[in-house]
């Protein structure tokens, strides 16, 4: 607050997930005792603690942001983009530290590295160069006017990152600062440590170095719902940047519109893929196996694929073998990409739903624990591959058409038909997805790829013969259509989402009356 760390209204203690998995009762008890103010010591079981903001502090940080924003907006765009370049270097310099915090919060180490690498890639020089041209362009009209298209900051932006990826998604707020906004971060109580560390320990000193006024950045921890209610009611807030489910996002959208605020929505995903008959099937299988990263609890993993009948058997076999190599372990273990599943009951229900529809579970389909084997009370879900024949069956199955936040990968095999019909059906299935984050296509025929690039309209990002979850400098990492991004959703750059376009005309030799009346 106001450029300084301040005492809060109590503490949230963050358990190290490895300790929690090995002694859940003891670690939860210690957390409860510490947060109740009992005279006990926090040992290695706790990864850290974060101060909880009082309601008065939540309101004051907004007022401070409003006061600080105008001075920052007056700094040149190039200066603010240099701040992002400095953050890009900081992500590299603090790589091991940031990965370690994510692992402590329960992210498998391979997933944690992917997240921080994503922050590095999306702030790379190529990304900055492309965005600079989107933020400001100039030309001269035939009659001598200077014409400028410039994006101006919206004002005060509040970001509510999700508990499953608070730091990597919360880092998108840095781009709101680059646009010239003030930023208020609302760290979720259930996973506040890494995002608060990123902003207080890494970003804040760099902002100071760039001359940012005190109060430009506010970092608070508390109830997400409480934050959203306060932000939408406050005259000091212009944009609400919300991550969450499509259901909750719809309510945030309505509340923001009612309060004349801009909602920036990053909601649920249900990513799809097409694997064509000439695809490099082994590589496609590796890309599809990214479904199992963080046990499927990432919005941008592939959840289903429409597979050409000619390669279906081979792809199913490869994915079954890949899935069976993935076993639960503590997050520090280099061999695992699994983490505890929060929706174990829904996972079992979805598996039974697939079976009831005539689908085949080729591997997995059960809950498990660290020691392996079937465990109906296990905290992990075995990576699961399902085959469903016929797109009509899949189209009516919630396990395919809804976001599934667990490691279930559905391979959909259309009825045999000519290739033109099959491709039309596959593209139609992806476009019919109610969500729209990312889509992928694996094929080599140029005509097939041309149709895919032309006709696949769903989603904010289309990957061709590439890692589904990989990041590409200069392209959006987030954003989407349908339930993913709301009615104005698209491939999203936060620096653009938290600014607005202004046209400027500068006339030096034009007679105003003539410019109006003569043509």
LINVENRA-V756692 format. One record per residue. N is the residue number from 0. SS is DSSP state (2 for helix, 1 for strand, 0 for the rest). PSI is psi in degrees with one decimal (none if undefined). OMEGA is omega in radians with two decimals (* if undefined). Layout:
BEGIN
n->{N | N}
ss->{SS | SS}
psi->{PSI | PSI}
omega->{OMEGA | OMEGA}
END
This chain:
BEGIN
n->{0 | 1 | 2 | 3 | 4 | 5 | 6 | 7 | 8 | 9 | 10 | 11 | 12 | 13 | 14 | 15 | 16 | 17 | 18 | 19 | 20 | 21 | 22 | 23 | 24 | 25 | 26 | 27 | 28 | 29 | 30 | 31 | 32 | 33 | 34 | 35 | 36 | 37 | 38 | 39 | 40 | 41 | 42 | 43 | 44 | 45 | 46 | 47 | 48 | 49 | 50 | 51 | 52 | 53 | 54 | 55 | 56 | 57 | 58 | 59 | 60 | 61 | 62 | 63 | 64 | 65 | 66 | 67 | 68 | 69 | 70 | 71 | 72 | 73 | 74 | 75 | 76 | 77 | 78 | 79 | 80 | 81 | 82 | 83 | 84 | 85 | 86 | 87 | 88 | 89 | 90 | 91 | 92 | 93 | 94 | 95 | 96 | 97 | 98 | 99 | 100 | 101 | 102 | 103 | 104 | 105 | 106 | 107 | 108 | 109 | 110 | 111 | 112 | 113 | 114 | 115 | 116 | 117 | 118 | 119 | 120 | 121 | 122 | 123 | 124 | 125 | 126 | 127 | 128 | 129 | 130 | 131 | 132 | 133 | 134 | 135 | 136 | 137 | 138 | 139 | 140 | 141 | 142 | 143 | 144 | 145 | 146 | 147 | 148 | 149 | 150 | 151 | 152 | 153 | 154 | 155 | 156 | 157 | 158 | 159 | 160 | 161 | 162 | 163 | 164 | 165 | 166 | 167 | 168 | 169 | 170 | 171 | 172 | 173 | 174 | 175 | 176 | 177 | 178 | 179 | 180 | 181 | 182 | 183 | 184 | 185 | 186 | 187 | 188 | 189 | 190 | 191 | 192 | 193 | 194 | 195 | 196 | 197 | 198 | 199 | 200 | 201 | 202 | 203 | 204 | 205 | 206 | 207 | 208 | 209 | 210 | 211 | 212 | 213 | 214 | 215 | 216 | 217 | 218 | 219 | 220 | 221 | 222 | 223 | 224 | 225 | 226 | 227 | 228 | 229 | 230 | 231 | 232 | 233 | 234 | 235 | 236 | 237 | 238 | 239 | 240 | 241 | 242 | 243 | 244 | 245 | 246 | 247 | 248 | 249 | 250 | 251 | 252 | 253 | 254 | 255 | 256 | 257 | 258 | 259 | 260 | 261 | 262 | 263 | 264 | 265 | 266 | 267 | 268 | 269 | 270 | 271 | 272 | 273 | 274 | 275 | 276 | 277 | 278 | 279 | 280 | 281 | 282 | 283 | 284 | 285 | 286 | 287 | 288 | 289 | 290 | 291 | 292 | 293 | 294 | 295 | 296 | 297 | 298 | 299 | 300 | 301 | 302 | 303 | 304 | 305 | 306 | 307 | 308 | 309 | 310 | 311 | 312 | 313 | 314 | 315 | 316 | 317 | 318 | 319 | 320 | 321 | 322 | 323 | 324 | 325 | 326 | 327 | 328 | 329 | 330 | 331 | 332 | 333 | 334 | 335 | 336 | 337 | 338 | 339 | 340 | 341 | 342 | 343 | 344 | 345 | 346 | 347 | 348 | 349 | 350 | 351 | 352 | 353 | 354 | 355 | 356 | 357 | 358 | 359 | 360 | 361 | 362 | 363 | 364 | 365 | 366 | 367 | 368 | 369 | 370 | 371 | 372 | 373 | 374 | 375 | 376 | 377 | 378 | 379 | 380 | 381 | 382 | 383 | 384 | 385 | 386 | 387 | 388 | 389 | 390 | 391 | 392 | 393 | 394 | 395 | 396 | 397 | 398 | 399 | 400 | 401 | 402 | 403 | 404 | 405 | 406 | 407 | 408 | 409 | 410 | 411 | 412 | 413 | 414 | 415 | 416 | 417 | 418 | 419 | 420 | 421 | 422 | 423 | 424 | 425 | 426 | 427 | 428 | 429 | 430 | 431 | 432 | 433 | 434 | 435 | 436 | 437 | 438 | 439 | 440 | 441 | 442 | 443 | 444 | 445 | 446 | 447 | 448 | 449 | 450 | 451 | 452 | 453 | 454 | 455 | 456 | 457 | 458 | 459 | 460 | 461 | 462 | 463 | 464 | 465 | 466 | 467 | 468 | 469 | 470 | 471 | 472 | 473 | 474 | 475 | 476 | 477 | 478 | 479 | 480 | 481 | 482 | 483 | 484 | 485 | 486 | 487 | 488 | 489 | 490 | 491 | 492 | 493 | 494 | 495 | 496 | 497 | 498 | 499 | 500 | 501 | 502 | 503 | 504 | 505 | 506 | 507 | 508 | 509 | 510 | 511 | 512 | 513 | 514 | 515 | 516 | 517 | 518}
ss->{0 | 0 | 0 | 0 | 0 | 0 | 0 | 0 | 0 | 0 | 1 | 1 | 1 | 1 | 1 | 0 | 2 | 2 | 2 | 2 | 2 | 2 | 0 | 2 | 2 | 2 | 2 | 2 | 2 | 2 | 2 | 2 | 2 | 2 | 2 | 0 | 0 | 0 | 0 | 0 | 0 | 0 | 0 | 0 | 0 | 1 | 1 | 1 | 1 | 1 | 1 | 0 | 0 | 0 | 2 | 2 | 2 | 2 | 2 | 2 | 2 | 2 | 2 | 2 | 2 | 2 | 2 | 2 | 2 | 2 | 2 | 2 | 2 | 0 | 0 | 0 | 2 | 2 | 2 | 2 | 2 | 2 | 2 | 2 | 2 | 2 | 2 | 2 | 2 | 2 | 2 | 2 | 2 | 0 | 2 | 2 | 2 | 2 | 2 | 2 | 2 | 2 | 2 | 2 | 0 | 0 | 0 | 0 | 2 | 2 | 2 | 2 | 2 | 2 | 2 | 2 | 2 | 2 | 2 | 2 | 2 | 2 | 0 | 0 | 2 | 2 | 2 | 2 | 2 | 2 | 2 | 2 | 2 | 2 | 2 | 1 | 1 | 1 | 1 | 1 | 0 | 0 | 0 | 0 | 0 | 1 | 1 | 1 | 1 | 1 | 1 | 1 | 1 | 0 | 0 | 1 | 1 | 1 | 1 | 1 | 0 | 0 | 2 | 2 | 2 | 2 | 2 | 2 | 2 | 2 | 0 | 0 | 2 | 2 | 2 | 2 | 2 | 2 | 0 | 0 | 0 | 1 | 1 | 1 | 1 | 1 | 1 | 1 | 2 | 2 | 2 | 0 | 2 | 2 | 2 | 2 | 2 | 2 | 2 | 2 | 2 | 2 | 2 | 2 | 2 | 2 | 2 | 2 | 2 | 0 | 0 | 0 | 0 | 0 | 0 | 0 | 1 | 1 | 1 | 1 | 1 | 1 | 0 | 2 | 2 | 2 | 2 | 2 | 2 | 2 | 2 | 2 | 2 | 0 | 0 | 0 | 0 | 0 | 1 | 1 | 1 | 1 | 1 | 0 | 0 | 2 | 2 | 2 | 2 | 2 | 2 | 2 | 2 | 2 | 2 | 2 | 2 | 2 | 0 | 0 | 0 | 1 | 1 | 1 | 1 | 1 | 0 | 0 | 0 | 0 | 1 | 1 | 1 | 1 | 1 | 0 | 0 | 0 | 0 | 0 | 2 | 2 | 2 | 2 | 2 | 2 | 2 | 2 | 2 | 2 | 2 | 2 | 2 | 2 | 2 | 2 | 0 | 0 | 0 | 0 | 0 | 1 | 1 | 1 | 1 | 1 | 1 | 0 | 2 | 2 | 2 | 2 | 2 | 2 | 2 | 2 | 2 | 2 | 2 | 2 | 2 | 2 | 2 | 2 | 0 | 0 | 0 | 0 | 0 | 0 | 0 | 0 | 0 | 0 | 0 | 0 | 0 | 0 | 0 | 0 | 0 | 0 | 0 | 2 | 2 | 2 | 2 | 2 | 2 | 2 | 2 | 2 | 2 | 2 | 2 | 2 | 0 | 0 | 0 | 1 | 1 | 1 | 1 | 0 | 0 | 0 | 1 | 1 | 0 | 0 | 0 | 0 | 0 | 1 | 0 | 0 | 0 | 0 | 0 | 1 | 1 | 0 | 0 | 1 | 1 | 1 | 1 | 1 | 1 | 0 | 2 | 2 | 2 | 2 | 2 | 0 | 0 | 2 | 2 | 2 | 2 | 0 | 0 | 0 | 0 | 0 | 0 | 1 | 1 | 1 | 1 | 1 | 1 | 0 | 0 | 0 | 0 | 0 | 2 | 2 | 2 | 2 | 2 | 2 | 2 | 2 | 2 | 2 | 2 | 2 | 2 | 0 | 0 | 0 | 0 | 0 | 0 | 1 | 1 | 1 | 1 | 1 | 0 | 0 | 0 | 2 | 2 | 2 | 2 | 2 | 2 | 2 | 2 | 2 | 2 | 0 | 0 | 0 | 0 | 0 | 1 | 1 | 1 | 1 | 0 | 0 | 0 | 0 | 0 | 0 | 0 | 0 | 0 | 0 | 0 | 0 | 0 | 1 | 1 | 0 | 0 | 2 | 2 | 2 | 0 | 0 | 0 | 0 | 0 | 0 | 1 | 1 | 0 | 2 | 2 | 2 | 2 | 0 | 1 | 1 | 1 | 1 | 1 | 1 | 1 | 1 | 0 | 0 | 0 | 0 | 0 | 2 | 2 | 2 | 2 | 2 | 2 | 0 | 0}
psi->{131.5 | 33.4 | 6.8 | 152.6 | 139.5 | 152.4 | 145.8 | -162.1 | 66.2 | -174.1 | 148.5 | 122.0 | 134.9 | 110.8 | 147.0 | 122.7 | -32.8 | -44.7 | -38.8 | -40.6 | -31.4 | -24.0 | 69.4 | -43.1 | -44.2 | -41.8 | -41.4 | -37.2 | -41.4 | -42.6 | -47.7 | -41.6 | -42.5 | -43.5 | -20.9 | -3.5 | 16.7 | 158.2 | 71.9 | 158.7 | 141.1 | 120.9 | -155.7 | -11.5 | -23.5 | 128.0 | -25.1 | -174.5 | 153.5 | 134.7 | 140.4 | 129.8 | 139.7 | 161.6 | -37.4 | -39.3 | -38.4 | -40.4 | -39.9 | -35.6 | -29.0 | -42.0 | -40.3 | -39.2 | -42.2 | -42.3 | -37.4 | -23.2 | -40.6 | -37.0 | -40.1 | -39.2 | -25.7 | -15.5 | 149.1 | 147.8 | -40.2 | -36.3 | -43.3 | -34.4 | -30.3 | -32.8 | -43.5 | -39.2 | -39.2 | -37.1 | -37.8 | -45.5 | -37.7 | -38.0 | -39.6 | -45.4 | -33.7 | 17.4 | -55.1 | -38.8 | -45.1 | -41.0 | -42.6 | -39.0 | -41.5 | -41.1 | -41.4 | -35.5 | -4.1 | 2.5 | 126.5 | 143.9 | -36.8 | -38.4 | -41.1 | -41.5 | -40.4 | -41.8 | -47.6 | -37.4 | -35.3 | -39.2 | -36.8 | -46.5 | -41.8 | -9.8 | 15.5 | 161.0 | -37.0 | -37.5 | -43.2 | -41.1 | -42.8 | -42.3 | -30.8 | -39.1 | -27.5 | -26.7 | -25.7 | 129.1 | 152.3 | 151.4 | 178.5 | 133.5 | 161.6 | -27.4 | 9.9 | -0.6 | 143.9 | 128.6 | 130.0 | 137.4 | 115.9 | 138.0 | 130.2 | 147.5 | 145.0 | -32.1 | -103.2 | 122.4 | 131.2 | 130.5 | 134.3 | 90.0 | 157.7 | 153.0 | -29.7 | -19.8 | 57.6 | -42.0 | -51.5 | -39.5 | -37.8 | -28.2 | -18.3 | -21.2 | -22.0 | -32.9 | -26.4 | -37.3 | -40.2 | -29.7 | -13.0 | 7.7 | 162.5 | 154.5 | 133.1 | 124.1 | 127.2 | 91.8 | 132.4 | 139.8 | -30.5 | -17.4 | 67.3 | -16.2 | -52.8 | -40.0 | -38.2 | -42.3 | -45.4 | -46.8 | -41.5 | -40.0 | -26.2 | -56.1 | -42.4 | -45.7 | -33.3 | -39.9 | -42.3 | -42.1 | -29.6 | 9.4 | 23.3 | 137.9 | 148.3 | 138.8 | -10.2 | -34.5 | 124.8 | 134.4 | 118.2 | 156.5 | 137.4 | -157.6 | 128.1 | -45.5 | -39.7 | -40.8 | -49.8 | -43.0 | -43.1 | -44.5 | -43.7 | -23.6 | -11.7 | 135.2 | -10.2 | 9.1 | 135.0 | -41.9 | 140.7 | 115.8 | 106.3 | 132.4 | 134.6 | -164.7 | 158.5 | -36.4 | -49.5 | -35.7 | -34.8 | -39.1 | -39.3 | -42.3 | -50.5 | -41.4 | -40.3 | -44.3 | -41.4 | -29.8 | 8.9 | 41.0 | 155.5 | 121.0 | 131.9 | 111.7 | 128.8 | 99.2 | -154.9 | 160.2 | 155.3 | 70.2 | 143.5 | 167.1 | 149.2 | 128.9 | 109.4 | 170.2 | -23.5 | 14.7 | 154.5 | 92.1 | -37.0 | -41.3 | -38.0 | -38.4 | -40.3 | -41.6 | -40.5 | -32.5 | -12.4 | -11.0 | -30.4 | -1.3 | 132.4 | 31.0 | 37.8 | 7.3 | 44.9 | 136.3 | -26.3 | 25.9 | 153.5 | 139.7 | -18.4 | 160.0 | 140.0 | 118.0 | 129.8 | 134.1 | -28.9 | -26.6 | 7.9 | -48.3 | -43.5 | -43.9 | -42.2 | -43.4 | -46.1 | -44.0 | -35.5 | -45.1 | -41.8 | -45.6 | -35.4 | -12.4 | -9.8 | 113.9 | 155.0 | 150.7 | 173.3 | 151.0 | -24.6 | -15.8 | 124.7 | -15.9 | -7.5 | 150.5 | 10.9 | 151.6 | 164.9 | 142.2 | 128.1 | -18.4 | 55.7 | -41.1 | -42.9 | -33.9 | -49.7 | -40.0 | -40.4 | -39.9 | -44.3 | -33.2 | -43.9 | -45.3 | -43.1 | -27.3 | 3.8 | 6.9 | 162.8 | 126.2 | 112.0 | -20.5 | 154.1 | -149.0 | 15.6 | 160.3 | 152.0 | 174.2 | -172.3 | -29.9 | -3.7 | 179.3 | 170.3 | 130.7 | 105.1 | -15.4 | 11.3 | 151.9 | -10.8 | 157.9 | 131.7 | 134.5 | 127.9 | 129.3 | 129.1 | 138.5 | 131.5 | 124.4 | 125.4 | 119.5 | -25.9 | -40.3 | -46.5 | -35.8 | -23.0 | 14.5 | 114.2 | -28.9 | -19.5 | -40.9 | -14.3 | 158.4 | 127.6 | 115.3 | 58.4 | 169.6 | 71.1 | 118.0 | 119.5 | 122.9 | 116.2 | 121.4 | 111.1 | 160.9 | 142.3 | 138.7 | 177.8 | 156.2 | -37.5 | -42.7 | -42.4 | -42.1 | -40.5 | -42.7 | -42.1 | -46.5 | -40.2 | -36.5 | -43.9 | -41.9 | -24.0 | -3.6 | 128.8 | -22.0 | -177.6 | 63.8 | -76.1 | 151.0 | 154.5 | 152.1 | 134.1 | 110.7 | 162.3 | -21.1 | 119.6 | -34.3 | -37.6 | -44.1 | -36.8 | -43.5 | -41.8 | -47.1 | -30.9 | -40.8 | -22.7 | 106.0 | -20.6 | 144.0 | 155.7 | -12.6 | 134.9 | 122.2 | 133.5 | 119.3 | 50.7 | 165.6 | 130.7 | -39.8 | -0.4 | 157.1 | 145.5 | 118.0 | 130.2 | -8.8 | 156.2 | 142.3 | -21.8 | -171.7 | 152.2 | -178.9 | 176.9 | -138.2 | -14.1 | -42.7 | 0.5 | -175.1 | -20.3 | 20.2 | 149.0 | 175.4 | 128.7 | 135.3 | 118.2 | -29.0 | -30.3 | -37.5 | -28.6 | 23.9 | 172.2 | 150.6 | 134.9 | 133.2 | 140.0 | 129.8 | 127.5 | 112.5 | 135.4 | -31.3 | 5.1 | 134.2 | 119.2 | -43.9 | -42.6 | -36.5 | -22.5 | -43.2 | -21.5 | 142.5 | none}
omega->{3.07 | 3.09 | -3.10 | 2.98 | -3.12 | 3.07 | -3.12 | -3.12 | -3.08 | -3.03 | 2.84 | 3.07 | -3.06 | -3.14 | 2.93 | -3.00 | 3.09 | 3.10 | -3.12 | -3.14 | -3.08 | 3.13 | -3.04 | -3.09 | -3.12 | -3.08 | 3.09 | 3.11 | 3.11 | 3.12 | -3.12 | -3.13 | 3.13 | -3.11 | 3.07 | 3.11 | 3.12 | -3.08 | 3.09 | -3.11 | 3.05 | 3.12 | -3.13 | 3.09 | -3.13 | 3.12 | -3.12 | 3.09 | -3.12 | 3.13 | 3.10 | -3.13 | 3.03 | 3.09 | 3.13 | 3.13 | 3.11 | 3.13 | -3.09 | -3.11 | 3.07 | 3.12 | 3.11 | 3.12 | 3.13 | -3.13 | -3.04 | -2.90 | -3.00 | 3.13 | 3.12 | -3.14 | 3.14 | 3.11 | -3.09 | 3.08 | -3.11 | 3.12 | -3.12 | 3.06 | 3.03 | 3.04 | 3.10 | 3.09 | 3.08 | 3.07 | 3.07 | 3.11 | 3.14 | 3.08 | 3.11 | -3.09 | -3.08 | -3.00 | -3.08 | 3.14 | -3.13 | 3.08 | 3.14 | 3.11 | 3.11 | 3.12 | 3.10 | 3.12 | 3.05 | 3.10 | 3.05 | -2.99 | 3.11 | 3.12 | 3.14 | 3.11 | 3.10 | -3.12 | -3.11 | 3.05 | 3.07 | 3.09 | 3.11 | -3.06 | -3.07 | 3.06 | -3.10 | -3.12 | 3.14 | 3.11 | -3.14 | -3.12 | -3.14 | -3.09 | 3.10 | 3.13 | 3.11 | -3.10 | -3.07 | 3.05 | -3.07 | 3.07 | 3.09 | -3.13 | 3.13 | -3.12 | 3.00 | 3.11 | 2.91 | -3.14 | 3.14 | 2.94 | -3.01 | 3.04 | -3.13 | -3.11 | 3.09 | 3.13 | 3.12 | -3.12 | 3.08 | -3.09 | 3.13 | -3.09 | -3.09 | -3.10 | -3.07 | 3.13 | -2.98 | -3.06 | -3.05 | 3.08 | 3.10 | 3.12 | 3.10 | 3.07 | 3.10 | -3.14 | 3.03 | 3.04 | 3.13 | 3.11 | -3.12 | 3.14 | 2.79 | -3.05 | 3.00 | -3.11 | 3.06 | -3.09 | -3.12 | -3.12 | -3.05 | 3.12 | -3.02 | -2.83 | -3.02 | -3.11 | 3.09 | 3.10 | -3.13 | -3.06 | -3.07 | -3.01 | -3.06 | -3.02 | -3.04 | 3.11 | 3.11 | 3.05 | 3.10 | -3.14 | -3.14 | 3.03 | 3.13 | -3.14 | 3.08 | 3.14 | 3.13 | 3.11 | 3.03 | -3.12 | -3.09 | 3.09 | 3.13 | -3.13 | 3.13 | 3.14 | 3.11 | 3.09 | -3.08 | 3.14 | -3.13 | -3.10 | -3.10 | -3.14 | -3.00 | 3.05 | -3.12 | -3.12 | 3.10 | -3.10 | 3.02 | -3.08 | -2.96 | 3.00 | 3.11 | -3.12 | 3.10 | -3.13 | 3.13 | 3.13 | 3.12 | 3.13 | 3.08 | 3.10 | -3.11 | -3.13 | 3.14 | 3.14 | 3.12 | -3.13 | 3.14 | 3.07 | 3.13 | 3.02 | 3.01 | -2.94 | 2.98 | -2.95 | -3.00 | 3.08 | 3.06 | -2.94 | -3.14 | -3.12 | 2.96 | 3.04 | -3.06 | -3.01 | -3.13 | -3.11 | 2.93 | -2.89 | -3.14 | 3.13 | 3.08 | 3.11 | 3.11 | 3.13 | 3.13 | 3.13 | 3.04 | 2.97 | -2.99 | 3.06 | -3.11 | -3.14 | 3.08 | -3.06 | 3.04 | -3.03 | -2.98 | 3.02 | 3.07 | -3.12 | 3.08 | 3.06 | 2.97 | -2.93 | 3.08 | -3.09 | -3.09 | -3.10 | -3.04 | -3.10 | -3.11 | -3.13 | 3.12 | -3.14 | -3.13 | -3.11 | 3.07 | 3.13 | 3.11 | -3.10 | -3.09 | 3.07 | -3.05 | -3.07 | 3.12 | 3.06 | 3.05 | -3.01 | 3.12 | -3.06 | -3.10 | -3.03 | -2.98 | 2.93 | -3.06 | 3.01 | -3.12 | -3.09 | -3.09 | -3.06 | -3.10 | -3.14 | 3.12 | 3.09 | 3.14 | 3.11 | 3.14 | 3.10 | 3.12 | 3.10 | 3.10 | 3.13 | -3.11 | 3.13 | 3.13 | 3.12 | -3.14 | 3.03 | -3.06 | 3.03 | 3.11 | -3.14 | -3.09 | 3.03 | -3.09 | 3.11 | -3.13 | -3.10 | 3.13 | -3.12 | 3.14 | 3.13 | -3.09 | 3.11 | -3.09 | -3.11 | -3.12 | 3.02 | 3.14 | 3.05 | -2.93 | 3.08 | 3.14 | 3.04 | 3.09 | 3.14 | -3.13 | -3.12 | -3.14 | 3.10 | -3.10 | -3.07 | -3.14 | -3.02 | -3.14 | 3.11 | 3.11 | -2.97 | 3.12 | 3.06 | 3.07 | -3.04 | 3.11 | -2.97 | 3.08 | 3.14 | -3.10 | 3.09 | -3.02 | -3.07 | -3.14 | 3.00 | 3.14 | 3.12 | 3.08 | -3.03 | -3.13 | 3.11 | -3.12 | -3.13 | 3.08 | 3.13 | -3.11 | 3.12 | 3.11 | -3.14 | 3.11 | 3.13 | 3.13 | 3.12 | -3.14 | 3.12 | -3.12 | 3.12 | 3.13 | 2.95 | 3.10 | 3.03 | 3.04 | -3.13 | 3.10 | -3.13 | -3.12 | -3.13 | 3.10 | -3.13 | 3.10 | 3.11 | -3.13 | -3.11 | -3.13 | -2.92 | 3.13 | -3.07 | -3.12 | 2.99 | 3.10 | -3.12 | 3.09 | -3.13 | 3.13 | 3.10 | -3.01 | 3.00 | -3.12 | -3.04 | -3.13 | 3.13 | -3.13 | -3.13 | 3.12 | 3.04 | -3.12 | 3.06 | -3.08 | 3.12 | -3.14 | -3.09 | 3.05 | -3.09 | -3.13 | -3.05 | -3.12 | -3.01 | 3.12 | -3.04 | 3.10 | 2.97 | -2.83 | 2.90 | -3.08 | 3.12 | 3.08 | -3.10 | -3.08 | 3.06 | -3.13 | -3.04 | 3.06 | 3.04 | -3.13 | 3.05 | 3.11 | -3.12 | 3.11 | -3.11 | -3.07 | 3.02 | -3.04 | -3.10 | -3.13 | -3.11 | 3.12 | -2.93 | -3.07 | 3.13 | *}
END
